[in-house]
Amino acid sequence: MNPPVAPGDPVGTPTCVRHPDRATGLRCTRCERPACPECLRDASVGYQCVDCVSEGRRTARRSRTFVGAEFSSRLVVTPVLIALNVLLFAVTAAQAGSVVSNERSPLFADFFLWPVGIYLGEWWRLVTSGFLHFGPAHLALNMIALYVLGRDLEPVFGKVRFLAVYLVSLLGGGVAVYLFGGVNTPVAGASGAVYGLMGAMLVAVLRLKLNPGSALGVIGLNLVLSFTLPGISLLGHLGGLVVGAAVTAGLVYAPPARRDVWQTGAVVGAFVLLVVMAFVRTGQLG
């Protein structure tokens, strides 16, 4: 089928397929349809029309990282987690009528990590405590750390894997406190999940055979602070660190064949193990 020609054009110059009123001597190098300059884009060879460019973007395979995720520089999970933590802090501060003493709010009382409450059947405290913070300084430190780590890890791990590491690490920190901490010790904060991301960073660096000095330095400094500063849950930090590193090892060292199955198994296996350990602890307390 011959391309349309401009009306009243004695030479029969073809017209742009998207703008029939525009005569053009140009063509798309991919589909060979006539197109005006406005509808053409630079290509590796010649020019392509906007339709071919859009189709090429849809069908092109996106590059995958060493974890098996599609690389995307756009952060989604990290800002959502930060927003959720900030929102809950604002709610507790409003309920308590104090930014500094927000732990006096009813919401805080119902959701912070209280081992006695967990023993009595309030299992949600193992997770919900990770979204509560004692005062603005505690919140700011954890959210800054979350952003710095998430900025590097989420694009590489992908949104689903990154969120899985975060949540399982958070649970790991809570279970560690429940297993080995005092039965009446109040604990809250995203530190367990943040330390899990530190462990994930270290494992990723080792997997890529990069110099682990910086990652080890950051982890070492934070552990020293955990040992020396009062009011910090060392057990929660260590639990998150160990679980985060272990789950990440299952992700980055999964065999390429059926990688998704192996990675899902690593995450689910860690979750089930933590739940079983919490049930065993409850039985021991009883």
Backbone as JSON, one array per atom type, in Angstrom:
{
  "sequence": "MNPPVAPGDPVGTPTCVRHPDRATGLRCTRCERPACPECLRDASVGYQCVDCVSEGRRTARRSRTFVGAEFSSRLVVTPVLIALNVLLFAVTAAQAGSVVSNERSPLFADFFLWPVGIYLGEWWRLVTSGFLHFGPAHLALNMIALYVLGRDLEPVFGKVRFLAVYLVSLLGGGVAVYLFGGVNTPVAGASGAVYGLMGAMLVAVLRLKLNPGSALGVIGLNLVLSFTLPGISLLGHLGGLVVGAAVTAGLVYAPPARRDVWQTGAVVGAFVLLVVMAFVRTGQLG",
  "N": [[0.85, -1.2, 0.0], [0.65, 2.14, -0.94], [2.03, 5.05, 0.62], [0.08, 7.8, 1.98], [-0.4, 10.87, 0.16], [0.35, 14.36, 0.14], [-2.44, 16.61, 0.02], [-3.25, 18.11, -3.07], [-0.65, 18.08, -3.94], [1.44, 18.07, -6.57], [3.71, 16.56, -7.02], [3.47, 14.37, -5.49], [4.36, 13.95, -2.85], [4.86, 12.04, 0.08], [2.84, 11.97, 3.11], [3.04, 12.63, 6.65], [2.4, 9.91, 8.83], [1.16, 10.37, 11.22], [0.41, 12.97, 11.12], [-1.48, 13.88, 8.75], [-1.69, 16.21, 7.25], [0.8, 17.16, 6.76], [3.42, 17.29, 4.57], [6.21, 15.2, 3.9], [9.57, 14.15, 3.43], [10.88, 12.31, 4.89], [11.53, 9.19, 6.6], [10.77, 6.56, 8.91], [13.38, 4.54, 10.12], [12.88, 2.04, 11.05], [10.16, 1.08, 10.72], [9.7, 2.14, 8.27], [7.74, 3.94, 7.57], [6.44, 7.09, 6.42], [7.29, 10.1, 8.12], [7.02, 13.17, 9.91], [9.45, 15.66, 10.98], [8.82, 16.28, 13.68], [7.79, 13.92, 14.65], [9.82, 12.11, 14.73], [12.62, 10.44, 16.24], [15.99, 10.41, 17.45], [17.98, 7.57, 16.68], [20.05, 4.61, 17.03], [20.83, 4.01, 14.49], [20.07, 6.19, 12.08], [16.73, 7.55, 12.16], [13.87, 7.0, 14.24], [10.31, 6.59, 14.36], [7.93, 7.91, 16.74], [6.12, 5.95, 17.52], [7.45, 3.51, 17.06], [9.59, 3.85, 18.78], [8.27, 3.82, 21.28], [7.21, 1.22, 21.25], [9.58, -0.23, 21.22], [10.6, 0.36, 23.74], [8.75, -0.95, 25.36], [9.13, -3.63, 24.73], [11.78, -4.13, 25.15], [14.23, -5.85, 27.04], [14.78, -5.37, 30.42], [17.7, -4.63, 32.31], [19.09, -6.9, 34.69], [19.96, -7.28, 38.15], [22.61, -8.63, 40.27], [21.16, -9.99, 42.12], [18.97, -10.8, 40.84], [16.91, -9.06, 40.37], [15.02, -6.57, 38.58], [16.69, -3.71, 37.65], [16.05, -0.55, 39.05], [16.15, 2.83, 39.5], [14.36, 4.31, 40.86], [13.07, 5.04, 43.98], [10.74, 3.48, 46.07], [9.74, 1.75, 48.16], [11.41, 2.49, 50.32], [10.88, 5.37, 50.85], [8.15, 5.07, 51.49], [8.19, 3.45, 53.79], [9.56, 5.19, 55.51], [7.72, 7.31, 55.62], [5.56, 6.01, 56.84], [6.59, 5.42, 59.39], [7.07, 8.03, 60.34], [4.46, 9.04, 60.29], [3.15, 7.42, 62.23], [4.6, 8.19, 64.45], [3.81, 10.85, 64.64], [1.11, 10.51, 65.23], [1.23, 9.23, 67.75], [2.51, 11.24, 69.21], [0.6, 13.26, 69.08], [-1.53, 12.05, 70.45], [-0.37, 11.74, 72.99], [0.11, 14.33, 73.6], [2.61, 15.39, 73.57], [5.76, 15.78, 72.09], [8.2, 14.84, 72.9], [7.65, 12.96, 74.9], [6.15, 10.89, 73.69], [5.63, 8.22, 74.09], [3.68, 7.88, 75.96], [1.26, 7.66, 74.81], [-1.92, 6.05, 73.98], [-1.87, 4.41, 71.65], [0.85, 3.79, 71.42], [1.18, 2.32, 73.77], [-0.3, 0.06, 73.19], [1.09, -1.19, 71.13], [3.92, -1.33, 71.39], [6.96, -3.26, 71.95], [6.5, -5.56, 74.28], [7.43, -8.04, 76.26], [5.86, -9.52, 78.15], [3.26, -8.97, 77.28], [3.34, -10.22, 74.78], [3.59, -12.88, 75.56], [1.07, -13.18, 76.63], [-0.45, -13.38, 74.4], [-0.42, -11.29, 72.57], [0.75, -11.11, 69.82], [1.3, -9.41, 67.73], [2.92, -7.37, 68.6], [5.58, -8.01, 68.17], [6.13, -7.14, 65.63], [4.83, -4.65, 65.19], [6.1, -2.97, 66.98], [8.38, -2.18, 65.72], [7.75, 0.05, 64.27], [7.45, 2.17, 65.87], [8.7, 4.88, 67.91], [10.84, 6.26, 70.45], [10.58, 9.41, 71.03], [11.7, 12.31, 69.07], [14.46, 12.35, 68.33], [15.28, 9.68, 68.35], [13.63, 8.7, 66.31], [14.57, 10.26, 64.12], [17.28, 9.44, 63.81], [17.02, 6.72, 63.1], [15.5, 6.92, 60.74], [17.12, 8.4, 59.04], [19.24, 6.61, 58.74], [17.84, 4.51, 57.55], [17.11, 5.69, 55.1], [19.65, 6.16, 53.91], [20.7, 3.56, 53.67], [18.62, 2.3, 52.26], [18.61, 3.75, 49.9], [20.79, 2.73, 48.53], [20.37, -0.05, 48.54], [17.69, -0.76, 47.76], [17.36, -0.18, 44.9], [19.01, -2.19, 43.84], [18.24, -4.64, 45.02], [15.59, -4.71, 44.36], [12.09, -3.96, 44.78], [10.4, -5.86, 46.11], [12.15, -7.83, 47.21], [13.77, -6.2, 48.79], [11.92, -5.16, 50.64], [11.17, -7.56, 51.84], [13.56, -8.37, 53.14], [13.79, -6.27, 54.94], [11.43, -6.5, 56.57], [11.6, -9.13, 57.63], [14.0, -8.89, 59.01], [13.24, -6.99, 60.88], [11.36, -8.49, 62.33], [13.12, -10.43, 63.25], [14.74, -8.96, 65.04], [12.82, -8.32, 67.0], [12.07, -10.9, 67.91], [14.5, -11.78, 68.97], [14.77, -10.09, 71.2], [12.54, -10.99, 72.64], [13.27, -13.63, 73.12], [15.68, -13.55, 74.6], [15.75, -11.3, 76.22], [14.77, -9.19, 79.06], [11.68, -9.93, 80.72], [9.96, -7.86, 81.2], [10.76, -5.63, 79.8], [10.46, -2.69, 78.01], [10.47, -2.15, 74.51], [11.1, -0.48, 71.45], [11.2, 0.71, 68.04], [12.83, 1.08, 64.81], [15.29, -0.04, 64.65], [16.16, -2.74, 64.63], [15.38, -3.61, 62.06], [16.87, -1.8, 60.54], [19.49, -2.5, 61.23], [19.41, -5.0, 60.11], [19.43, -4.31, 57.42], [21.99, -3.28, 57.31], [23.45, -5.64, 57.69], [22.64, -6.88, 55.33], [23.82, -5.21, 53.45], [26.55, -5.73, 53.94], [26.75, -8.47, 53.24], [26.06, -8.31, 50.53], [28.18, -6.79, 49.54], [30.3, -8.56, 49.98], [29.5, -10.63, 48.31], [29.8, -9.45, 45.83], [32.47, -9.26, 45.79], [33.82, -7.0, 46.68], [35.64, -4.42, 48.48], [35.15, -4.88, 51.85], [35.59, -3.11, 53.89], [34.43, -0.53, 54.51], [31.73, -1.18, 55.0], [32.01, -2.96, 57.16], [33.15, -1.21, 58.98], [31.08, 0.64, 59.49], [29.14, -1.05, 60.62], [30.59, -2.0, 62.85], [31.03, 0.41, 64.29], [28.41, 1.12, 64.95], [27.67, -1.06, 66.52], [29.38, -0.75, 68.68], [28.35, 1.61, 69.74], [25.87, 0.6, 70.46], [26.56, -1.08, 72.56], [27.6, 0.71, 74.42], [26.0, 3.05, 74.81], [23.31, 4.09, 76.92], [19.96, 2.71, 77.29], [19.55, 1.47, 74.83], [18.52, -1.18, 72.76], [20.39, -3.78, 72.61], [20.05, -6.49, 72.0], [17.96, -6.44, 70.15], [19.22, -5.12, 68.03], [21.34, -6.89, 67.38], [19.88, -9.2, 66.75], [18.41, -8.36, 64.48], [20.55, -7.77, 62.76], [21.86, -10.28, 62.38], [19.77, -11.88, 61.3], [19.06, -10.37, 59.03], [21.46, -10.5, 57.55], [21.61, -13.28, 57.14], [19.26, -13.89, 55.65], [19.72, -12.33, 53.39], [21.99, -13.59, 52.39], [20.82, -15.94, 51.52], [19.42, -14.87, 49.38], [21.32, -13.67, 47.6], [23.11, -15.7, 47.02], [21.62, -17.65, 45.86], [21.01, -20.35, 43.59], [21.26, -19.74, 40.07], [19.46, -21.17, 38.44], [16.06, -21.54, 38.76], [15.93, -19.43, 40.55], [14.11, -17.64, 41.8], [12.46, -19.38, 43.24], [14.23, -20.5, 45.13], [14.95, -18.18, 46.51], [12.5, -17.3, 47.56], [12.04, -19.45, 49.25], [14.11, -19.07, 51.1], [13.37, -16.68, 52.41], [10.78, -17.32, 53.42], [11.45, -19.55, 54.95], [13.11, -18.4, 56.95], [11.25, -16.74, 58.19], [9.37, -18.61, 59.19], [11.01, -20.08, 60.95], [11.64, -18.11, 62.88], [9.09, -17.61, 63.94], [8.49, -20.11, 65.06], [10.49, -20.26, 67.02], [9.64, -18.19, 68.67], [7.21, -19.25, 69.6], [8.18, -21.46, 71.04], [9.6, -20.15, 73.06], [7.46, -18.95, 74.38], [6.22, -21.21, 75.4], [8.18, -22.03, 77.22], [8.15, -19.93, 79.07], [5.69, -20.32, 80.12]],
  "CA": [[0.0, 0.0, 0.0], [1.45, 3.35, -1.02], [1.73, 6.02, 1.67], [-0.74, 8.93, 1.51], [0.33, 12.03, -0.33], [-0.24, 15.64, 0.56], [-3.48, 17.09, -0.9], [-2.85, 19.15, -4.01], [0.79, 18.03, -4.2], [1.6, 17.45, -7.9], [4.84, 15.64, -7.02], [3.07, 13.16, -4.76], [5.17, 13.78, -1.64], [4.11, 11.36, 1.16], [2.54, 12.76, 4.32], [3.32, 11.99, 7.94], [1.32, 9.0, 9.21], [0.48, 10.92, 12.39], [-0.08, 14.3, 10.73], [-1.76, 13.77, 7.31], [-1.62, 17.5, 6.56], [2.19, 17.57, 6.65], [4.23, 16.56, 3.6], [7.55, 14.92, 4.41], [10.41, 13.22, 2.66], [11.59, 11.49, 5.87], [10.91, 7.92, 6.95], [11.29, 5.82, 10.08], [14.29, 3.49, 9.67], [12.43, 0.74, 11.55], [8.93, 0.65, 10.04], [9.76, 2.74, 6.95], [6.6, 4.81, 7.3], [6.82, 8.5, 6.37], [7.05, 10.82, 9.37], [7.55, 14.53, 9.93], [10.52, 15.81, 11.97], [8.28, 16.28, 15.03], [7.45, 12.55, 15.05], [11.01, 11.27, 14.64], [13.57, 10.51, 17.34], [17.31, 9.86, 17.13], [18.19, 6.15, 16.96], [21.45, 4.22, 16.81], [21.01, 4.18, 13.04], [19.01, 7.01, 11.52], [15.67, 8.06, 13.04], [12.69, 6.15, 14.4], [9.1, 7.32, 14.71], [7.6, 7.81, 18.16], [5.44, 4.68, 17.75], [8.47, 2.45, 17.14], [10.36, 4.08, 20.01], [7.44, 3.34, 22.4], [7.16, -0.24, 21.18], [10.89, -0.74, 21.6], [10.73, 0.45, 25.2], [7.9, -1.97, 25.98], [9.61, -4.99, 24.47], [13.19, -4.29, 25.53], [14.47, -6.52, 28.32], [15.49, -4.52, 31.36], [18.85, -5.31, 32.91], [18.86, -7.47, 36.02], [21.09, -7.18, 39.07], [23.15, -9.92, 40.69], [20.16, -10.65, 42.95], [17.91, -11.25, 39.96], [15.86, -8.05, 40.3], [15.14, -5.56, 37.54], [17.24, -2.49, 38.24], [15.26, 0.67, 38.94], [16.69, 3.84, 40.4], [13.25, 4.98, 41.55], [12.79, 4.51, 45.3], [9.33, 3.43, 46.43], [9.58, 1.14, 49.47], [12.11, 3.27, 51.35], [10.1, 6.53, 51.3], [6.88, 4.64, 52.1], [8.51, 3.04, 55.16], [9.87, 6.39, 56.29], [6.46, 8.04, 55.82], [4.75, 5.27, 57.81], [7.18, 5.64, 60.71], [6.82, 9.42, 60.72], [3.02, 9.18, 60.54], [2.83, 6.81, 63.51], [5.17, 9.04, 65.49], [2.95, 12.03, 64.75], [-0.13, 10.09, 65.91], [1.52, 9.01, 69.18], [2.81, 12.54, 69.81], [-0.67, 13.97, 69.22], [-2.29, 11.42, 71.52], [0.28, 12.0, 74.27], [0.23, 15.76, 73.82], [4.03, 15.7, 73.77], [6.66, 15.2, 71.09], [9.3, 14.17, 73.6], [7.13, 11.83, 75.69], [5.07, 10.29, 72.9], [5.37, 6.84, 74.54], [2.54, 7.88, 76.87], [0.02, 7.58, 74.03], [-2.57, 4.73, 73.98], [-1.39, 3.6, 70.53], [2.18, 3.29, 71.78], [1.01, 1.3, 74.81], [-0.89, -1.15, 72.61], [1.87, -1.78, 70.05], [5.36, -1.47, 71.6], [7.37, -4.64, 72.25], [6.41, -5.87, 75.71], [7.45, -9.51, 76.3], [4.72, -10.06, 78.89], [2.11, -8.89, 76.39], [3.48, -11.27, 73.76], [3.27, -14.14, 76.25], [-0.38, -13.21, 76.83], [-1.11, -13.56, 73.12], [-0.37, -10.09, 71.72], [1.88, -11.42, 68.95], [1.57, -8.31, 66.8], [3.93, -6.48, 69.17], [6.88, -8.36, 67.6], [6.3, -6.4, 64.37], [4.38, -3.25, 65.28], [7.07, -2.19, 67.77], [9.39, -1.67, 64.81], [7.29, 1.27, 63.62], [7.27, 3.16, 66.93], [9.97, 5.43, 68.36], [10.85, 7.07, 71.66], [11.03, 10.77, 70.82], [12.11, 12.7, 67.71], [15.85, 12.01, 68.03], [15.27, 8.25, 68.03], [13.02, 8.58, 64.99], [15.43, 10.86, 63.1], [18.46, 8.6, 63.59], [16.65, 5.51, 62.37], [15.01, 7.24, 59.41], [18.28, 8.78, 58.23], [19.94, 5.36, 58.42], [17.0, 3.78, 56.6], [17.22, 6.32, 53.79], [20.99, 5.95, 53.35], [20.83, 2.15, 53.28], [17.62, 2.01, 51.24], [19.02, 4.4, 48.65], [21.74, 1.85, 47.85], [19.95, -1.44, 48.46], [16.42, -0.99, 47.07], [17.5, -0.32, 43.45], [19.7, -3.43, 43.49], [17.46, -5.79, 45.48], [14.22, -4.65, 43.89], [11.17, -3.56, 45.83], [9.88, -7.0, 46.87], [13.23, -8.42, 48.0], [14.19, -5.23, 49.8], [10.9, -5.15, 51.69], [11.24, -8.84, 52.55], [14.71, -8.31, 54.05], [13.47, -5.3, 55.99], [10.41, -7.0, 57.49], [12.1, -10.3, 58.35], [14.98, -8.39, 59.96], [12.47, -6.36, 61.96], [10.85, -9.59, 63.15], [14.27, -11.06, 63.91], [15.1, -8.15, 66.18], [11.8, -8.49, 68.02], [12.15, -12.25, 68.47], [15.71, -11.83, 69.8], [14.43, -9.45, 72.48], [11.6, -11.87, 73.33], [13.95, -14.85, 73.54], [16.82, -13.38, 75.51], [15.66, -10.07, 77.01], [13.95, -9.21, 80.25], [10.28, -10.15, 80.39], [9.19, -6.64, 81.39], [11.55, -4.54, 79.22], [9.79, -2.09, 76.84], [11.37, -1.93, 73.37], [10.46, 0.03, 70.23], [12.13, 1.32, 67.1], [13.15, 0.37, 63.56], [16.72, -0.36, 64.66], [16.38, -4.12, 64.22], [15.3, -3.66, 60.6], [18.0, -1.03, 60.0], [20.68, -3.35, 61.37], [19.27, -6.05, 59.11], [19.89, -3.75, 56.15], [23.46, -3.23, 57.4], [23.91, -7.0, 57.39], [22.4, -7.11, 53.9], [24.86, -4.48, 52.72], [27.81, -6.45, 54.07], [26.68, -9.7, 52.44], [26.07, -7.92, 49.11], [29.55, -6.38, 49.22], [31.11, -9.78, 49.91], [29.08, -11.37, 47.12], [30.38, -8.77, 44.67], [33.92, -9.3, 45.99], [34.32, -5.64, 46.87], [36.3, -4.2, 49.77], [34.11, -4.76, 52.87], [36.06, -2.27, 54.98], [33.47, 0.51, 54.88], [30.54, -1.81, 55.6], [32.4, -3.46, 58.48], [33.37, -0.06, 59.84], [29.78, 1.17, 59.89], [28.53, -2.01, 61.54], [31.36, -1.99, 64.08], [30.76, 1.64, 65.03], [27.06, 1.07, 65.5], [27.64, -2.05, 67.6], [30.03, -0.12, 69.84], [27.35, 2.52, 70.32], [24.82, -0.22, 71.07], [27.09, -1.59, 73.82], [28.02, 1.75, 75.37], [24.97, 4.03, 75.12], [22.19, 3.54, 77.7], [18.63, 2.74, 76.71], [19.54, 0.89, 73.49], [18.28, -2.62, 72.76], [21.46, -4.51, 71.93], [19.51, -7.74, 71.47], [17.21, -6.13, 68.94], [20.17, -4.8, 66.98], [22.04, -8.11, 66.98], [18.92, -10.09, 66.1], [18.16, -7.85, 63.14], [21.77, -7.89, 61.97], [22.08, -11.69, 62.03], [18.7, -12.34, 60.42], [19.19, -9.68, 57.76], [22.6, -11.07, 56.82], [21.3, -14.66, 56.74], [18.27, -13.88, 54.58], [20.37, -11.78, 52.2], [22.85, -14.64, 51.85], [19.93, -16.81, 50.75], [19.01, -14.2, 48.15], [22.4, -13.38, 46.65], [23.81, -16.93, 46.66], [20.68, -18.61, 45.3], [21.41, -20.83, 42.26], [20.53, -19.05, 38.98], [18.33, -21.98, 38.02], [14.93, -21.43, 39.69], [16.38, -18.49, 41.58], [12.99, -17.11, 42.56], [11.99, -20.4, 44.18], [15.19, -20.57, 46.22], [14.88, -16.95, 47.29], [11.26, -17.35, 48.33], [12.24, -20.41, 50.32], [14.97, -18.48, 52.13], [12.58, -15.71, 53.18], [9.72, -18.03, 54.14], [12.1, -20.39, 55.96], [13.53, -17.54, 58.05], [10.05, -16.3, 58.89], [8.82, -19.76, 59.94], [11.93, -20.38, 62.06], [11.46, -17.1, 63.91], [7.79, -17.83, 64.58], [8.62, -21.31, 65.89], [11.3, -19.9, 68.18], [8.8, -17.38, 69.56], [6.28, -20.17, 70.25], [8.94, -22.25, 72.01], [9.85, -19.26, 74.19], [6.2, -18.8, 75.11], [6.04, -22.44, 76.16], [9.12, -22.02, 78.33], [7.68, -18.97, 80.07], [4.49, -20.87, 80.77]],
  "C": [[0.88, 1.24, 0.0], [1.06, 4.32, 0.09], [0.9, 7.16, 1.12], [0.13, 10.09, 1.07], [-0.39, 13.29, 0.09], [-1.27, 16.1, -0.44], [-2.96, 18.21, -1.8], [-1.38, 19.17, -4.32], [1.01, 17.34, -5.54], [2.72, 16.43, -7.91], [4.48, 14.33, -6.34], [3.93, 12.9, -3.54], [4.35, 13.1, -0.55], [3.86, 12.3, 2.34], [2.83, 11.94, 5.56], [2.13, 11.12, 8.35], [0.54, 9.52, 10.41], [-0.1, 12.3, 12.12], [-0.32, 14.32, 9.23], [-1.67, 15.08, 6.56], [-0.2, 17.96, 6.34], [2.94, 16.69, 5.64], [5.63, 16.37, 4.17], [8.29, 13.96, 3.5], [11.18, 12.29, 3.58], [10.8, 10.23, 6.18], [11.56, 7.35, 8.22], [12.17, 4.68, 9.58], [13.85, 2.11, 10.15], [11.2, 0.24, 10.79], [8.82, 1.2, 8.63], [8.53, 3.56, 6.59], [7.07, 6.26, 7.25], [6.45, 9.19, 7.68], [7.68, 12.19, 9.29], [8.64, 14.64, 11.0], [10.02, 15.76, 13.41], [8.04, 14.86, 15.55], [8.64, 11.61, 14.98], [11.93, 11.5, 15.83], [14.9, 9.91, 16.89], [17.37, 8.4, 17.52], [19.65, 5.83, 16.7], [21.81, 4.3, 15.34], [19.83, 4.97, 12.52], [18.04, 7.52, 12.56], [14.54, 7.06, 13.1], [11.5, 7.01, 14.8], [8.76, 7.06, 16.17], [6.88, 6.49, 18.46], [6.44, 3.54, 17.9], [9.32, 2.61, 18.4], [9.59, 3.55, 21.22], [7.37, 1.82, 22.41], [8.48, -0.86, 21.61], [11.1, -0.7, 23.11], [9.91, -0.62, 25.9], [8.49, -3.36, 25.85], [11.05, -5.21, 24.89], [13.32, -4.95, 26.9], [15.29, -5.6, 29.22], [16.61, -5.31, 32.02], [18.51, -5.78, 34.31], [20.14, -7.41, 36.85], [21.56, -8.57, 39.46], [22.19, -10.68, 41.61], [19.03, -11.22, 42.09], [16.77, -10.27, 39.81], [16.1, -7.13, 39.11], [15.61, -4.25, 38.18], [16.31, -1.31, 37.99], [15.77, 1.67, 39.96], [15.6, 4.57, 41.19], [12.98, 4.3, 42.89], [11.3, 4.58, 45.58], [9.17, 2.92, 47.86], [10.2, 1.99, 50.56], [11.32, 4.51, 51.77], [8.78, 6.16, 51.94], [7.12, 4.21, 53.55], [8.81, 4.24, 56.05], [8.58, 7.17, 56.6], [5.59, 7.35, 56.87], [5.28, 5.48, 59.23], [6.92, 7.06, 61.21], [5.35, 9.63, 61.07], [2.65, 8.61, 61.92], [3.42, 7.61, 64.67], [4.29, 10.26, 65.71], [1.66, 11.69, 65.5], [0.13, 9.91, 67.4], [1.82, 10.33, 69.89], [1.52, 13.33, 70.04], [-1.5, 13.38, 70.36], [-1.71, 11.74, 72.9], [0.33, 13.48, 74.6], [1.65, 16.2, 74.06], [4.85, 15.02, 72.68], [7.75, 14.39, 71.76], [8.84, 12.92, 74.33], [5.98, 11.15, 74.97], [4.74, 8.86, 73.32], [4.19, 6.75, 75.5], [1.2, 7.75, 76.13], [-0.59, 6.17, 74.1], [-2.08, 3.83, 72.84], [-0.03, 2.99, 70.84], [2.06, 2.15, 72.78], [0.51, -0.02, 74.23], [0.05, -1.88, 71.65], [3.38, -1.87, 70.29], [5.68, -2.9, 72.02], [7.44, -4.81, 73.77], [6.33, -7.38, 75.84], [6.29, -10.13, 77.06], [3.46, -10.05, 78.03], [2.16, -9.95, 75.31], [3.13, -12.62, 74.35], [1.76, -14.29, 76.43], [-1.16, -13.27, 75.52], [-1.1, -12.37, 72.19], [0.83, -10.17, 70.77], [2.25, -10.27, 68.02], [2.67, -7.37, 67.29], [5.33, -6.77, 68.61], [7.18, -7.57, 66.33], [5.96, -4.93, 64.54], [5.36, -2.38, 66.06], [8.13, -1.57, 66.87], [8.99, -0.41, 64.07], [7.01, 2.39, 64.63], [8.64, 3.64, 67.42], [9.79, 6.28, 69.61], [11.42, 8.45, 71.36], [11.55, 11.04, 69.42], [13.54, 12.32, 67.36], [15.97, 10.54, 67.62], [14.72, 8.01, 66.63], [13.97, 9.08, 63.91], [16.63, 9.98, 62.78], [18.12, 7.37, 62.76], [16.2, 5.81, 60.94], [16.15, 7.69, 58.49], [19.04, 7.54, 57.8], [19.16, 4.56, 57.39], [17.12, 4.37, 55.2], [18.58, 6.03, 53.14], [21.15, 4.51, 52.87], [19.85, 1.8, 52.15], [17.97, 2.59, 49.89], [19.97, 3.51, 47.85], [21.19, 0.46, 47.6], [18.67, -1.65, 47.64], [16.57, -1.06, 45.55], [18.12, -1.64, 43.02], [18.87, -4.65, 43.84], [16.08, -5.84, 44.83], [13.29, -4.41, 45.07], [10.73, -4.74, 46.71], [10.97, -7.59, 47.75], [13.69, -7.48, 49.11], [13.2, -5.19, 50.95], [10.93, -6.43, 52.5], [12.39, -8.85, 53.56], [14.4, -7.39, 55.22], [12.52, -5.9, 57.02], [10.89, -8.22, 58.28], [13.17, -9.89, 59.36], [14.29, -7.73, 61.15], [11.93, -7.43, 62.9], [11.98, -10.27, 63.91], [14.72, -10.29, 65.14], [14.1, -8.31, 67.32], [11.86, -9.85, 68.69], [13.38, -12.39, 69.36], [15.47, -11.21, 71.17], [13.51, -10.36, 73.29], [12.29, -13.12, 73.87], [14.94, -14.62, 74.68], [16.74, -12.16, 76.42], [14.84, -10.25, 78.26], [12.48, -9.25, 79.9], [9.45, -8.87, 80.52], [9.92, -5.41, 80.84], [10.84, -3.97, 78.0], [10.81, -1.78, 75.74], [10.54, -1.42, 72.2], [11.54, 0.6, 69.32], [12.41, 0.43, 65.9], [14.59, -0.1, 63.52], [17.0, -1.79, 64.21], [16.36, -4.27, 62.71], [16.47, -2.93, 59.96], [19.29, -1.83, 60.1], [20.61, -4.53, 60.4], [19.72, -5.58, 57.75], [21.4, -3.58, 56.16], [24.05, -4.61, 57.1], [23.74, -7.34, 55.93], [23.46, -6.43, 53.07], [26.19, -5.21, 52.77], [27.83, -7.71, 53.2], [26.74, -9.37, 50.95], [27.48, -7.52, 48.68], [30.45, -7.6, 49.08], [30.77, -10.58, 48.66], [29.69, -10.77, 45.86], [31.9, -8.7, 44.72], [34.53, -7.9, 46.01], [34.99, -5.53, 48.24], [35.23, -3.99, 50.85], [34.47, -3.81, 54.0], [35.05, -1.24, 55.44], [32.25, -0.08, 55.57], [30.85, -2.32, 57.0], [32.6, -2.31, 59.46], [32.06, 0.52, 60.37], [29.11, 0.24, 60.9], [29.26, -2.01, 62.88], [31.08, -0.76, 64.93], [29.39, 1.6, 65.67], [26.94, 0.04, 66.62], [28.31, -1.5, 68.85], [29.06, 0.82, 70.54], [26.25, 1.74, 71.03], [25.26, -0.75, 72.43], [27.26, -0.48, 74.87], [26.91, 2.73, 75.74], [23.83, 3.39, 75.9], [20.88, 3.6, 76.93], [18.52, 2.17, 75.31], [19.38, -0.62, 73.59], [19.35, -3.34, 71.94], [20.94, -5.79, 71.29], [18.73, -7.51, 70.18], [18.12, -5.84, 67.77], [20.87, -6.07, 66.46], [21.11, -9.07, 66.25], [18.63, -9.66, 64.68], [19.35, -8.03, 62.23], [21.97, -9.32, 61.48], [21.03, -12.17, 61.03], [18.8, -11.68, 59.05], [20.32, -10.23, 56.91], [22.28, -12.46, 56.3], [20.32, -14.69, 55.58], [18.9, -13.36, 53.29], [21.3, -12.8, 51.56], [22.02, -15.63, 51.02], [19.49, -16.2, 49.44], [20.15, -14.11, 47.14], [23.17, -14.63, 46.22], [22.87, -18.01, 46.14], [21.13, -19.06, 43.92], [20.61, -20.11, 41.17], [19.34, -19.83, 38.48], [17.27, -21.95, 39.12], [15.29, -20.52, 40.87], [15.23, -17.99, 42.44], [12.47, -18.09, 43.59], [12.92, -20.49, 45.38], [15.1, -19.33, 47.11], [13.61, -16.89, 48.13], [11.39, -18.31, 49.5], [13.09, -19.86, 51.45], [14.19, -17.51, 53.01], [11.53, -16.41, 54.03], [10.33, -18.89, 55.25], [12.53, -19.59, 57.17], [12.33, -17.1, 58.87], [9.48, -17.43, 59.76], [9.7, -20.09, 61.14], [11.76, -19.39, 63.19], [10.15, -17.29, 64.66], [7.86, -19.04, 65.51], [9.41, -21.01, 67.15], [10.49, -19.08, 69.18], [7.79, -18.27, 70.29], [6.99, -21.01, 71.32], [9.22, -21.42, 73.25], [8.6, -19.08, 75.03], [5.92, -20.04, 75.97], [6.95, -22.51, 77.38], [8.68, -21.08, 79.44], [6.47, -19.49, 80.82], [4.82, -21.96, 81.77]]
}
